[in-house]
Amino acid sequence: MKNKIKELRKEKKVSQEELAYLCGVSRQTINAIENEKYDPSLSLAFELADKLCVRVDELFLK
């Protein structure tokens, strides 16, 4: 699933490691999501949106 997580994360000047820590997942999970190799669970998607200060629908592209 296409997403804007990497773009939003860089805008906020947050590393993959920091975002992973805030969301309770590994850096590898964040990397896989950003590279569209893994689709996050609904709860993780909401957690990512919360930590990046956006709505969940703003994270993912149709």
Sequence and secondary structure as in RCSB ss.txt:
>XXXX:A:sequence
MKNKIKELRKEKKVSQEELAYLCGVSRQTINAIENEKYDPSLSLAFELADKLCVRVDELFLK
>XXXX:A:secstr
  B HHHHHHHTT  HHHHHHHHTS HHHHHHHHTTS    HHHHHHHHHHTTS HHHHB  
